[in-house]
Amino acid sequence: MKIRKGDTVVVRIGKNRSVRGKVERVFKKDERILVTGVNIITKHVKASQGMRQAGRIQQEAPIHISNVTLVCDKCNNPTRSNIKFLEDGKKVRVCQKCKEAID
């Protein structure tokens, strides 16, 4: 998986198309990610004896990782990434457009 927590991504498909957001959480098993401000759903919550407030709560839902594209920090464009090994053996992601390291 080439997208990590903290990356900036742009949505390619769906009702939030062309919206940029930051990755909050990655669900590797389900191949889904949670992006801030994208895929907002309304959940109806019943009052419980604990601390929950009853009513309609809006929250972000995860989207599939194939529906987003990574945005390069240097050139600020959506791009694919390659993996490159540095001289010290460290593995970094590289932007295909500007050839700069993303990490």
N, C-alpha and C positions, 0 to 999 in steps of 0.2 A: 504494500500500500504506500503510495508516494505522497499522500496528504497527511499532515500531522496536526496536532493541536497547536493553535496559535497562528496557523497559516491564513493568508487572505485568499478567498476563493470567489469566483463569480459563477452564478447559477446559469446553466445553459438551457434547461428544459423545465417547463411547468409554469404555474401561475406567478412565480417570482423570478421570471426570466430576466437576465441581465442585472440582477441585484448583487452587489458585493457585500461580503460579510466575513467575519473572522470565525474560524473553527473553534468551538468551545469544547467539544468532546468527540472522540472517535470510537465507534463500536466496531471493532475488527471482526468479530464473529459474524455479525449481520451485514458487514460492508456498508454501514451507514454512518453519517456524520451529523452533528448538531451545529448549525450555523446561526449566529446572532441575527435576528430580524428577518429570518427566512422561514417559510412554512409555519405561520402562526395558526394555531387551532384554538377553538373555544371548547373548553371542557366544563361540563355542568357538574358541580360538586355539591354533595349533600352535607349538611352540618353534622359534625361529630362532636362527641363529648370532650375531645381533646382540645386542640388549638385551631382547628381549621375553620375558615370563614366559608359560609355557604354562598352559593351563587355561581355566576359564570366567570371562569378564570381563563385568560388567554395565555398560552404558553407556546414555545417552539417545539416542533416535532422533528425527529431526525429525517433526513432525506438520503437517498441512495448516493453512494460516492461517484457513480458514473454520471450523475446529473450536474456535476460541478467541474470547474477547471481551475487549476492553480494559477495565481497571479504572481508574477515575478516582482520582487521588491525594487530591483534596479530599474528595469525598463517599464514597469507599471502596466504590462500587457498580459492577457491570459496566455498561458503557454504550457506546453508539455515539459516534462523534466526527464533528464537522463541521470544516471548515477556514474560518478567519477571517483577514482581513488587518488588521493593526494600522495605526495612522496613519503610522508610519514605513516602511510597506511590507513589514514582516516577516510571514511566514505562520505561524500557530500552529494547533494542534488545540484544539478546544473541546468540552467535555463537553456532551452534549445535556440531561442532567438538571439539573446545577447551573450551567451556563453559564460555568464557569471554564476558564481556559486550562490545558491538560494539560502543555505544554512549559514 
